[in-house]
Amino acid sequence: MATGIAPQTPGLWERYVMAMDKLTDRLNRITAALTKMGVPYALVGGQAVIF
């Protein structure tokens, strides 16, 4: 029997936030690896570049 409740799908803002969270996690992993290896690095433009 149908309940009449549509499944929730993330809207545009929620998808944006999820994408930024994934990007932030990726950047944190990259910078941690570079720091651990002693490789000098710089992030230019903050999160303007998506890998």
C-alpha distance matrix in Angstrom:
0.0 3.8 6.4 9.1 11.4 13.4 14.9 18.5 21.2 24.8 26.9 30.4 32.1 29.9 30.6 34.3 34.4 32.8 35.3 38.2 37.2 37.3 40.6 42.0 41.2 42.8 45.9 46.2 46.1 48.7 51.0 50.8 51.8 54.6 55.9 55.9 57.9 60.2 59.5 60.4 57.7 56.8 53.6 54.3 52.1 49.8 46.3 47.2 47.2 44.0 44.7
3.8 0.0 3.8 5.6 7.9 9.7 11.8 15.3 18.0 21.6 23.4 26.9 28.7 26.6 27.4 31.0 31.3 29.9 32.4 35.2 34.5 34.7 37.9 39.4 38.8 40.4 43.3 43.8 44.0 46.4 48.7 48.7 49.7 52.4 53.8 53.9 55.9 58.1 57.3 58.0 55.2 54.1 50.8 51.4 49.0 46.7 43.3 44.0 44.2 41.1 42.0
6.4 3.8 0.0 3.8 5.4 8.4 10.6 13.6 16.8 20.1 21.9 25.5 26.9 24.9 26.1 29.6 29.5 28.4 31.2 33.7 32.9 33.5 36.7 37.9 37.4 39.3 42.1 42.4 42.8 45.3 47.4 47.4 48.7 51.3 52.4 52.7 54.9 57.0 56.2 56.7 53.9 52.7 49.4 50.0 47.6 45.2 41.8 42.8 43.2 40.2 41.4
9.1 5.6 3.8 0.0 3.8 6.4 9.6 12.3 15.2 18.5 19.7 23.3 24.8 23.3 24.5 27.9 28.2 27.4 30.0 32.5 32.1 32.8 35.7 37.1 37.0 38.8 41.4 42.0 42.6 44.9 46.9 47.2 48.6 51.0 52.2 52.7 54.8 56.7 55.8 56.1 53.1 51.7 48.2 48.6 46.0 43.8 40.4 41.1 41.6 38.8 40.2
11.4 7.9 5.4 3.8 0.0 3.8 6.5 8.8 12.0 15.1 16.6 20.3 21.6 19.8 21.2 24.5 24.6 23.8 26.6 29.0 28.4 29.3 32.2 33.5 33.3 35.3 37.8 38.3 39.0 41.4 43.3 43.6 45.0 47.4 48.6 49.1 51.3 53.1 52.2 52.5 49.6 48.2 44.7 45.2 42.6 40.3 37.0 37.8 38.4 35.6 37.0
13.4 9.7 8.4 6.4 3.8 0.0 3.8 6.3 8.9 12.3 13.7 17.3 19.0 17.3 18.2 21.7 22.2 21.3 23.7 26.3 26.1 26.7 29.5 31.0 31.0 32.7 35.3 36.0 36.7 38.8 40.9 41.4 42.7 44.9 46.3 46.9 48.9 50.8 49.7 49.9 46.9 45.5 42.0 42.4 39.8 37.6 34.2 34.8 35.3 32.4 33.8
14.9 11.8 10.6 9.6 6.5 3.8 0.0 3.8 6.4 9.9 12.2 15.8 17.3 15.0 15.7 19.3 19.6 18.2 20.8 23.5 22.9 23.3 26.4 27.9 27.6 29.2 32.0 32.7 33.1 35.4 37.5 37.9 39.1 41.5 42.8 43.3 45.3 47.3 46.3 46.7 43.7 42.5 39.1 39.7 37.3 35.0 31.5 32.4 32.6 29.6 30.8
18.5 15.3 13.6 12.3 8.8 6.3 3.8 0.0 3.8 6.5 8.9 12.6 13.7 11.4 12.5 16.0 16.1 15.1 17.8 20.3 19.8 20.6 23.5 24.8 24.9 26.7 29.2 29.9 30.6 32.9 34.8 35.3 36.7 38.9 40.2 40.9 43.0 44.7 43.7 43.9 40.9 39.4 36.0 36.5 34.0 31.7 28.3 29.2 29.7 26.9 28.4
21.2 18.0 16.8 15.2 12.0 8.9 6.4 3.8 0.0 3.8 6.4 9.7 11.4 9.2 9.4 13.1 13.8 12.6 14.8 17.6 17.6 18.1 20.7 22.4 22.7 24.1 26.6 27.6 28.4 30.3 32.3 33.1 34.4 36.5 37.9 38.8 40.6 42.4 41.1 41.2 38.1 36.7 33.2 33.5 31.1 28.9 25.4 26.1 26.5 23.6 25.1
24.8 21.6 20.1 18.5 15.1 12.3 9.9 6.5 3.8 0.0 3.8 6.7 7.8 5.4 6.1 9.5 10.1 9.4 11.7 14.2 14.4 15.3 17.7 19.2 19.9 21.4 23.6 24.7 25.8 27.6 29.4 30.4 31.9 33.7 35.1 36.2 38.1 39.6 38.2 38.2 35.0 33.4 29.8 30.1 27.5 25.4 21.9 22.7 23.3 20.7 22.5
26.9 23.4 21.9 19.7 16.6 13.7 12.2 8.9 6.4 3.8 0.0 3.8 5.6 5.3 6.2 8.6 10.1 10.6 12.3 14.3 15.4 16.6 18.4 20.0 21.2 22.7 24.4 25.8 27.3 28.7 30.3 31.7 33.3 34.7 36.1 37.6 39.4 40.6 39.0 38.6 35.2 33.3 29.6 29.4 26.5 24.7 21.4 21.6 22.7 20.4 22.7
30.4 26.9 25.5 23.3 20.3 17.3 15.8 12.6 9.7 6.7 3.8 0.0 3.8 5.5 5.2 6.2 8.7 10.0 10.6 12.3 14.3 15.5 16.5 18.3 20.1 21.1 22.5 24.3 25.9 26.9 28.4 30.2 31.8 32.9 34.4 36.1 37.7 38.7 36.9 36.2 32.7 30.6 26.9 26.4 23.3 21.8 18.5 18.4 19.6 17.6 20.2
32.1 28.7 26.9 24.8 21.6 19.0 17.3 13.7 11.4 7.8 5.6 3.8 0.0 3.8 5.4 5.0 6.2 8.6 9.8 10.5 12.3 14.3 15.2 16.3 18.4 19.9 20.9 22.4 24.4 25.6 26.7 28.4 30.3 31.4 32.5 34.4 36.2 37.0 35.4 34.6 31.1 28.8 25.1 24.8 21.7 19.8 16.8 17.2 18.9 17.3 20.1
29.9 26.6 24.9 23.3 19.8 17.3 15.0 11.4 9.2 5.4 5.3 5.5 3.8 0.0 3.8 5.4 5.1 6.2 8.6 9.9 10.5 12.4 14.2 15.2 16.5 18.4 19.9 21.0 22.7 24.4 25.7 26.9 28.8 30.3 31.4 32.9 34.9 36.0 34.6 34.2 30.9 29.0 25.4 25.6 22.9 20.6 17.4 18.4 19.6 17.5 19.8
30.6 27.4 26.1 24.5 21.2 18.2 15.7 12.5 9.4 6.1 6.2 5.2 5.4 3.8 0.0 3.8 5.5 5.1 6.1 8.6 9.8 10.6 12.2 14.1 15.4 16.5 18.3 19.9 21.2 22.5 24.3 25.7 27.2 28.6 30.1 31.6 33.2 34.5 32.9 32.6 29.3 27.6 24.0 24.1 21.6 19.5 16.0 16.7 17.3 14.8 16.9
34.3 31.0 29.6 27.9 24.5 21.7 19.3 16.0 13.1 9.5 8.6 6.2 5.0 5.4 3.8 0.0 3.8 5.5 5.1 6.2 8.6 9.9 10.5 12.2 14.2 15.3 16.3 18.2 20.0 21.0 22.3 24.1 25.8 26.8 28.2 30.1 31.6 32.5 30.8 30.1 26.7 24.6 21.0 20.8 18.1 16.1 12.7 13.3 14.4 12.4 15.1
34.4 31.3 29.5 28.2 24.6 22.2 19.6 16.1 13.8 10.1 10.1 8.7 6.2 5.1 5.5 3.8 0.0 3.8 5.4 5.1 6.1 8.7 9.8 10.4 12.3 14.2 15.2 16.3 18.4 19.9 20.9 22.3 24.3 25.6 26.6 28.3 30.3 31.2 29.8 29.2 26.0 24.0 20.5 20.9 18.4 15.7 12.7 14.2 15.5 13.7 16.2
32.8 29.9 28.4 27.4 23.8 21.3 18.2 15.1 12.6 9.4 10.6 10.0 8.6 6.2 5.1 5.5 3.8 0.0 3.8 5.5 5.0 6.3 8.6 9.8 10.6 12.4 14.3 15.3 16.7 18.5 20.0 21.1 22.8 24.5 25.7 27.0 28.9 30.2 29.0 28.9 25.8 24.3 21.0 21.8 19.8 17.1 13.7 15.5 15.9 13.3 15.0
35.3 32.4 31.2 30.0 26.6 23.7 20.8 17.8 14.8 11.7 12.3 10.6 9.8 8.6 6.1 5.1 5.4 3.8 0.0 3.8 5.4 5.1 6.2 8.6 9.9 10.6 12.3 14.2 15.4 16.5 18.3 19.9 21.2 22.6 24.2 25.7 27.2 28.5 26.8 26.6 23.4 21.9 18.4 19.0 17.1 14.8 11.1 12.4 12.4 9.6 11.5
38.2 35.2 33.7 32.5 29.0 26.3 23.5 20.3 17.6 14.2 14.3 12.3 10.5 9.9 8.6 6.2 5.1 5.5 3.8 0.0 3.8 5.4 4.9 6.0 8.5 9.7 10.3 12.1 14.1 15.1 16.2 18.0 19.8 20.8 22.1 24.0 25.7 26.5 24.9 24.4 21.1 19.3 15.8 16.4 14.4 11.7 8.3 10.3 11.1 9.3 11.6
37.2 34.5 32.9 32.1 28.4 26.1 22.9 19.8 17.6 14.4 15.4 14.3 12.3 10.5 9.8 8.6 6.1 5.0 5.4 3.8 0.0 3.8 5.4 5.1 6.2 8.6 9.9 10.5 12.4 14.3 15.4 16.4 18.4 20.0 20.9 22.4 24.5 25.6 24.5 24.3 21.4 20.1 16.9 18.3 16.8 13.6 10.7 13.4 13.8 11.8 13.3
37.3 34.7 33.5 32.8 29.3 26.7 23.3 20.6 18.1 15.3 16.6 15.5 14.3 12.4 10.6 9.9 8.7 6.3 5.1 5.4 3.8 0.0 3.8 5.5 5.1 6.2 8.7 9.9 10.7 12.3 14.3 15.4 16.7 18.4 19.9 21.1 22.8 24.3 23.1 23.3 20.5 19.6 16.6 18.2 17.2 14.3 11.2 13.6 12.9 10.1 10.7
40.6 37.9 36.7 35.7 32.2 29.5 26.4 23.5 20.7 17.7 18.4 16.5 15.2 14.2 12.2 10.5 9.8 8.6 6.2 4.9 5.4 3.8 0.0 3.8 5.4 5.0 6.1 8.5 9.9 10.5 12.2 14.1 15.4 16.4 18.1 19.8 21.2 22.3 20.7 20.5 17.4 16.2 13.1 14.5 13.5 10.9 7.7 10.1 9.3 7.0 8.0
42.0 39.4 37.9 37.1 33.5 31.0 27.9 24.8 22.4 19.2 20.0 18.3 16.3 15.2 14.1 12.2 10.4 9.8 8.6 6.0 5.1 5.5 3.8 0.0 3.8 5.4 5.1 6.1 8.7 9.9 10.5 12.1 14.2 15.3 16.2 18.1 20.0 20.8 19.6 19.3 16.4 15.1 12.2 14.1 13.3 10.0 7.8 11.2 11.2 9.9 11.0
41.2 38.8 37.4 37.0 33.3 31.0 27.6 24.9 22.7 19.9 21.2 20.1 18.4 16.5 15.4 14.2 12.3 10.6 9.9 8.5 6.2 5.1 5.4 3.8 0.0 3.8 5.5 5.1 6.3 8.7 10.0 10.5 12.4 14.3 15.3 16.4 18.5 19.9 19.1 19.5 17.1 16.7 14.3 16.8 16.5 13.3 11.2 14.5 13.8 12.0 11.9
42.8 40.4 39.3 38.8 35.3 32.7 29.2 26.7 24.1 21.4 22.7 21.1 19.9 18.4 16.5 15.3 14.2 12.4 10.6 9.7 8.6 6.2 5.0 5.4 3.8 0.0 3.8 5.4 5.2 6.2 8.6 9.9 10.7 12.4 14.2 15.4 16.7 18.3 17.0 17.6 15.1 15.0 12.8 15.2 15.5 12.8 10.7 13.4 11.8 9.8 8.8
45.9 43.3 42.1 41.4 37.8 35.3 32.0 29.2 26.6 23.6 24.4 22.5 20.9 19.9 18.3 16.3 15.2 14.3 12.3 10.3 9.9 8.7 6.1 5.1 5.5 3.8 0.0 3.8 5.4 5.1 6.1 8.4 9.9 10.5 12.0 14.0 15.4 16.2 14.7 14.7 11.9 11.4 9.2 11.9 12.5 9.8 8.5 11.6 10.3 9.6 9.2
46.2 43.8 42.4 42.0 38.3 36.0 32.7 29.9 27.6 24.7 25.8 24.3 22.4 21.0 19.9 18.2 16.3 15.3 14.2 12.1 10.5 9.9 8.5 6.1 5.1 5.4 3.8 0.0 3.8 5.5 5.3 6.0 8.6 9.9 10.4 12.0 14.3 15.2 14.6 14.8 12.7 12.7 11.1 14.3 15.1 12.0 11.3 14.8 14.0 13.3 12.9
46.1 44.0 42.8 42.6 39.0 36.7 33.1 30.6 28.4 25.8 27.3 25.9 24.4 22.7 21.2 20.0 18.4 16.7 15.4 14.1 12.4 10.7 9.9 8.7 6.3 5.2 5.4 3.8 0.0 3.8 5.6 5.1 6.2 8.7 9.9 10.5 12.4 14.2 13.7 14.9 13.3 14.2 13.2 16.5 17.6 14.9 13.9 17.0 15.5 14.2 12.8
48.7 46.4 45.3 44.9 41.4 38.8 35.4 32.9 30.3 27.6 28.7 26.9 25.6 24.4 22.5 21.0 19.9 18.5 16.5 15.1 14.3 12.3 10.5 9.9 8.7 6.2 5.1 5.5 3.8 0.0 3.8 5.5 5.2 6.2 8.6 9.9 10.8 12.3 10.9 12.0 10.1 11.3 10.6 13.9 15.6 13.6 12.9 15.5 13.6 12.8 11.0
51.0 48.7 47.4 46.9 43.3 40.9 37.5 34.8 32.3 29.4 30.3 28.4 26.7 25.7 24.3 22.3 20.9 20.0 18.3 16.2 15.4 14.3 12.2 10.5 10.0 8.6 6.1 5.3 5.6 3.8 0.0 3.8 5.4 5.1 6.0 8.4 9.9 10.3 9.3 9.6 8.0 9.1 9.0 12.7 14.7 12.5 12.9 15.8 14.5 14.6 13.5
50.8 48.7 47.4 47.2 43.6 41.4 37.9 35.3 33.1 30.4 31.7 30.2 28.4 26.9 25.7 24.1 22.3 21.1 19.9 18.0 16.4 15.4 14.1 12.1 10.5 9.9 8.4 6.0 5.1 5.5 3.8 0.0 3.8 5.5 5.1 6.0 8.6 9.8 10.2 11.4 10.8 12.5 12.7 16.4 18.3 15.9 16.1 19.2 17.9 17.6 16.3
51.8 49.7 48.7 48.6 45.0 42.7 39.1 36.7 34.4 31.9 33.3 31.8 30.3 28.8 27.2 25.8 24.3 22.8 21.2 19.8 18.4 16.7 15.4 14.2 12.4 10.7 9.9 8.6 6.2 5.2 5.4 3.8 0.0 3.8 5.4 5.1 6.2 8.6 8.6 10.9 10.8 13.3 13.9 17.5 19.8 17.8 17.8 20.4 18.5 18.0 16.0
54.6 52.4 51.3 51.0 47.4 44.9 41.5 38.9 36.5 33.7 34.7 32.9 31.4 30.3 28.6 26.8 25.6 24.5 22.6 20.8 20.0 18.4 16.4 15.3 14.3 12.4 10.5 9.9 8.7 6.2 5.1 5.5 3.8 0.0 3.8 5.5 5.2 6.1 5.1 7.2 7.4 10.3 11.7 15.2 18.0 16.5 17.2 19.5 17.7 17.9 16.0
55.9 53.8 52.4 52.2 48.6 46.3 42.8 40.2 37.9 35.1 36.1 34.4 32.5 31.4 30.1 28.2 26.6 25.7 24.2 22.1 20.9 19.9 18.1 16.2 15.3 14.2 12.0 10.4 9.9 8.6 6.0 5.1 5.4 3.8 0.0 3.8 5.4 5.0 6.0 7.3 8.4 11.0 12.7 16.4 19.1 17.3 18.4 21.2 19.9 20.3 18.9
55.9 53.9 52.7 52.7 49.1 46.9 43.3 40.9 38.8 36.2 37.6 36.1 34.4 32.9 31.6 30.1 28.3 27.0 25.7 24.0 22.4 21.1 19.8 18.1 16.4 15.4 14.0 12.0 10.5 9.9 8.4 6.0 5.1 5.5 3.8 0.0 3.8 5.5 7.8 10.3 11.7 14.6 16.2 19.9 22.6 20.6 21.3 24.1 22.6 22.5 20.7
57.9 55.9 54.9 54.8 51.3 48.9 45.3 43.0 40.6 38.1 39.4 37.7 36.2 34.9 33.2 31.6 30.3 28.9 27.2 25.7 24.5 22.8 21.2 20.0 18.5 16.7 15.4 14.3 12.4 10.8 9.9 8.6 6.2 5.2 5.4 3.8 0.0 3.8 5.5 9.0 11.0 14.5 16.5 20.0 23.0 21.6 22.4 24.7 22.7 22.8 20.6
60.2 58.1 57.0 56.7 53.1 50.8 47.3 44.7 42.4 39.6 40.6 38.7 37.0 36.0 34.5 32.5 31.2 30.2 28.5 26.5 25.6 24.3 22.3 20.8 19.9 18.3 16.2 15.2 14.2 12.3 10.3 9.8 8.6 6.1 5.0 5.5 3.8 0.0 3.8 6.3 9.2 12.7 15.4 18.7 21.9 20.8 22.2 24.5 22.9 23.6 21.8
59.5 57.3 56.2 55.8 52.2 49.7 46.3 43.7 41.1 38.2 39.0 36.9 35.4 34.6 32.9 30.8 29.8 29.0 26.8 24.9 24.5 23.1 20.7 19.6 19.1 17.0 14.7 14.6 13.7 10.9 9.3 10.2 8.6 5.1 6.0 7.8 5.5 3.8 0.0 3.8 6.3 10.1 12.8 15.9 19.3 18.6 20.0 21.8 20.0 20.9 19.1
60.4 58.0 56.7 56.1 52.5 49.9 46.7 43.9 41.2 38.2 38.6 36.2 34.6 34.2 32.6 30.1 29.2 28.9 26.6 24.4 24.3 23.3 20.5 19.3 19.5 17.6 14.7 14.8 14.9 12.0 9.6 11.4 10.9 7.2 7.3 10.3 9.0 6.3 3.8 0.0 3.8 7.2 10.5 13.3 16.8 16.5 18.5 20.1 18.8 20.3 19.1
57.7 55.2 53.9 53.1 49.6 46.9 43.7 40.9 38.1 35.0 35.2 32.7 31.1 30.9 29.3 26.7 26.0 25.8 23.4 21.1 21.4 20.5 17.4 16.4 17.1 15.1 11.9 12.7 13.3 10.1 8.0 10.8 10.8 7.4 8.4 11.7 11.0 9.2 6.3 3.8 0.0 3.8 6.9 9.7 13.2 12.9 14.8 16.3 15.0 16.8 15.8
56.8 54.1 52.7 51.7 48.2 45.5 42.5 39.4 36.7 33.4 33.3 30.6 28.8 29.0 27.6 24.6 24.0 24.3 21.9 19.3 20.1 19.6 16.2 15.1 16.7 15.0 11.4 12.7 14.2 11.3 9.1 12.5 13.3 10.3 11.0 14.6 14.5 12.7 10.1 7.2 3.8 0.0 3.8 6.2 9.7 9.7 12.2 13.5 12.9 15.2 15.1
53.6 50.8 49.4 48.2 44.7 42.0 39.1 36.0 33.2 29.8 29.6 26.9 25.1 25.4 24.0 21.0 20.5 21.0 18.4 15.8 16.9 16.6 13.1 12.2 14.3 12.8 9.2 11.1 13.2 10.6 9.0 12.7 13.9 11.7 12.7 16.2 16.5 15.4 12.8 10.5 6.9 3.8 0.0 3.8 6.6 6.1 8.4 9.8 9.5 11.9 12.5
54.3 51.4 50.0 48.6 45.2 42.4 39.7 36.5 33.5 30.1 29.4 26.4 24.8 25.6 24.1 20.8 20.9 21.8 19.0 16.4 18.3 18.2 14.5 14.1 16.8 15.2 11.9 14.3 16.5 13.9 12.7 16.4 17.5 15.2 16.4 19.9 20.0 18.7 15.9 13.3 9.7 6.2 3.8 0.0 3.8 5.6 8.2 8.3 8.5 11.8 13.0
52.1 49.0 47.6 46.0 42.6 39.8 37.3 34.0 31.1 27.5 26.5 23.3 21.7 22.9 21.6 18.1 18.4 19.8 17.1 14.4 16.8 17.2 13.5 13.3 16.5 15.5 12.5 15.1 17.6 15.6 14.7 18.3 19.8 18.0 19.1 22.6 23.0 21.9 19.3 16.8 13.2 9.7 6.6 3.8 0.0 3.8 6.1 5.4 7.2 10.6 12.9
49.8 46.7 45.2 43.8 40.3 37.6 35.0 31.7 28.9 25.4 24.7 21.8 19.8 20.6 19.5 16.1 15.7 17.1 14.8 11.7 13.6 14.3 10.9 10.0 13.3 12.8 9.8 12.0 14.9 13.6 12.5 15.9 17.8 16.5 17.3 20.6 21.6 20.8 18.6 16.5 12.9 9.7 6.1 5.6 3.8 0.0 3.8 5.6 7.5 10.1 12.3
46.3 43.3 41.8 40.4 37.0 34.2 31.5 28.3 25.4 21.9 21.4 18.5 16.8 17.4 16.0 12.7 12.7 13.7 11.1 8.3 10.7 11.2 7.7 7.8 11.2 10.7 8.5 11.3 13.9 12.9 12.9 16.1 17.8 17.2 18.4 21.3 22.4 22.2 20.0 18.5 14.8 12.2 8.4 8.2 6.1 3.8 0.0 3.8 5.5 7.0 9.7
47.2 44.0 42.8 41.1 37.8 34.8 32.4 29.2 26.1 22.7 21.6 18.4 17.2 18.4 16.7 13.3 14.2 15.5 12.4 10.3 13.4 13.6 10.1 11.2 14.5 13.4 11.6 14.8 17.0 15.5 15.8 19.2 20.4 19.5 21.2 24.1 24.7 24.5 21.8 20.1 16.3 13.5 9.8 8.3 5.4 5.6 3.8 0.0 3.8 6.5 9.8
47.2 44.2 43.2 41.6 38.4 35.3 32.6 29.7 26.5 23.3 22.7 19.6 18.9 19.6 17.3 14.4 15.5 15.9 12.4 11.1 13.8 12.9 9.3 11.2 13.8 11.8 10.3 14.0 15.5 13.6 14.5 17.9 18.5 17.7 19.9 22.6 22.7 22.9 20.0 18.8 15.0 12.9 9.5 8.5 7.2 7.5 5.5 3.8 0.0 3.8 6.3
44.0 41.1 40.2 38.8 35.6 32.4 29.6 26.9 23.6 20.7 20.4 17.6 17.3 17.5 14.8 12.4 13.7 13.3 9.6 9.3 11.8 10.1 7.0 9.9 12.0 9.8 9.6 13.3 14.2 12.8 14.6 17.6 18.0 17.9 20.3 22.5 22.8 23.6 20.9 20.3 16.8 15.2 11.9 11.8 10.6 10.1 7.0 6.5 3.8 0.0 3.8
44.7 42.0 41.4 40.2 37.0 33.8 30.8 28.4 25.1 22.5 22.7 20.2 20.1 19.8 16.9 15.1 16.2 15.0 11.5 11.6 13.3 10.7 8.0 11.0 11.9 8.8 9.2 12.9 12.8 11.0 13.5 16.3 16.0 16.0 18.9 20.7 20.6 21.8 19.1 19.1 15.8 15.1 12.5 13.0 12.9 12.3 9.7 9.8 6.3 3.8 0.0
